[in-house]
């Protein structure tokens, strides 16, 4: 009976019916606790995507187009942009060289992610 059920299963990896963010689950918490939940979840999602690409039969162009259509590069770059903004918002002196360098490096990483997808 189990063998028959397994043959009838869809070839899709997963179907997402709803998403509950860590921010919604931990709305009453403060600080970096959301990051402790969200960052590993984002990494796990990307690892699942990598596994699907390894097991799938799509060619390189299909994979890149799917990633571009989903906006993966913009989402990833957005994390660096947000971190850069956060660094600048948290400083008392926006002209502090070290702080500005750190923020600029984060913003540069966002640009690098976007440019990487332009080359693909």
Secondary structure, DSSP 8 states (H G I E B T S, - for coil): -HHHHHHTS-S-S--------HHHHTTT--TTHHHHHHHHHHHHHHHHHHHHHHHS---HHHHHHHHHHHTHHHHHHHHHHHHHHHHHHH-S-TT-HHHHHHHHHHHHHHHHHHHHHHH-
